[in-house]
Amino acid sequence: MFAFAVRRILQALVVMVVISFIGFSIKFAIGDPVRDLVGISVSAEERAEIRDQLGLNDPFMVQWVRFMGNAIHGDVGRSFFFKKPAMDVIVSKAPATLELVLVSSIIVIVFSVPIGIFCAVRPNHWLSRILMGLSIVGVSIPVFLTAILLIYVFAVELQWLPSYGRGETIQLFGFWESGLVTRDGLLHIILPSIALSSIMLPLFIRLIRAEMKEVLETEYIKFARAKGLSPRRVLYLHAFKNTLLPVITVGGVQLGIMIAFTILTETVFQWQGMGFMFLEAVERSDTSLLVAYLVFVGVIFVIVNTVVDLVYGLVNPMVRVAGRK
């Protein structure tokens, strides 16, 4: 297991180097940091001098190596708009996005597991047919439309829930601004988390249903039933345990996707997280902040997928055996 973990970590480091190279290439190719810093009133000679001072006239590879050296110490550039390190801006926005993803993931897990199992065990039941039909509709509707519908129904018509913002937040641990510890914050996160979970919930319902149906047809499940084991034990201990293997893999990838694609949800609900910050950076041509966001999300993807690989190796020893070949 140790060798398996070392290989996965080394692969993650290689991926991070590639991500940093792509991110820096984008920063190198688009935008002019000097123009963003000084505006249009500075002469060409002064701009050239500033470029020399900042090392922007150095060869691409020299700048990239310098960027990597700074990135190792957490410095991925300075935001032109916020006038402070880009990573500090991202860290200040990250709690909002991570809490939104956390609540959305809880919704996905709580509803997809029982619904998926029920639809696999009772595929011809009228409720299963309705749920499968709704899952197709859920996959087809874009998240921004779901968000707008939720706002219209629960915020405008019924006036049960707030339609925008994070509500009241409290500073935790000196750096984490959380809305999950206040009633107002919890009310504000309900609609955005439901909208964001609408992307993954139908997918996981159909995935669990398909995997569960396949596992229920295997010989060892038939043998377990023939031994006289209780249906509940067969279903949850034997069948569902083996259903989790592909679900863990897909779940890890989808978790990273949820973090990266909160942009639409945060925009509709004016949720001050990383996705909303990303759109603001695009509008302001804040290339340093864009690259920092790309690197930060890339790190999250790599960490999540590495952890999933390690967990998968623990759950299924065949993965470690196959990795040695």
Stockholm file with secondary structure:
# STOCKHOLM 1.0

chainA/1-325         MFAFAVRRILQALVVMVVISFIGFSIKFAIGDPVRDLVGISVSAEERAEIRDQLGLNDPFMVQWVRFMGNAIHGDVGRSFFFKKPAMDVIVSKAPATLELVLVSSIIVIVFSVPIGIFCAVRPNHWLSRILMGLSIVGVSIPVFLTAILLIYVFAVELQWLPSYGRGETIQLFGFWESGLVTRDGLLHIILPSIALSSIMLPLFIRLIRAEMKEVLETEYIKFARAKGLSPRRVLYLHAFKNTLLPVITVGGVQLGIMIAFTILTETVFQWQGMGFMFLEAVERSDTSLLVAYLVFVGVIFVIVNTVVDLVYGLVNPMVRVAGRK
#=GR chainA/1-325 SS CHHHHHHHHHHHHHHHHHHHHHHHHHHHHSCCHHHHHHCSSSCHHHHHHHHHHHTTTSCHHHHHHHHHHHHHTTCCCEETTTTEEHHHHHHHHHHHHHHHHHHHHHHHHHHHHHHHHHHHHSTTSHHHHHHHHHHHHHHHSCHHHHHHHHIIIIIIISCCSCCSSCCSCEEETTTEEESTTSHHHHHHHHHHHHHHHHHHHHHHHHHHHHHHHHHHTSHHHHHHHHTTCCHHHIIIIIIHHHHHHHHHHHHHHHHHHHHHTCHHHHHHTTCCSHHHHHHHHHHTTCHHHHHHHHHHHHHHHHHHHHHHHHHHHHHCHHHHHHHTC
#=GC SS_cons         CHHHHHHHHHHHHHHHHHHHHHHHHHHHHSCCHHHHHHCSSSCHHHHHHHHHHHTTTSCHHHHHHHHHHHHHTTCCCEETTTTEEHHHHHHHHHHHHHHHHHHHHHHHHHHHHHHHHHHHHSTTSHHHHHHHHHHHHHHHSCHHHHHHHHIIIIIIISCCSCCSSCCSCEEETTTEEESTTSHHHHHHHHHHHHHHHHHHHHHHHHHHHHHHHHHHTSHHHHHHHHTTCCHHHIIIIIIHHHHHHHHHHHHHHHHHHHHHTCHHHHHHTTCCSHHHHHHHHHHTTCHHHHHHHHHHHHHHHHHHHHHHHHHHHHHCHHHHHHHTC
//
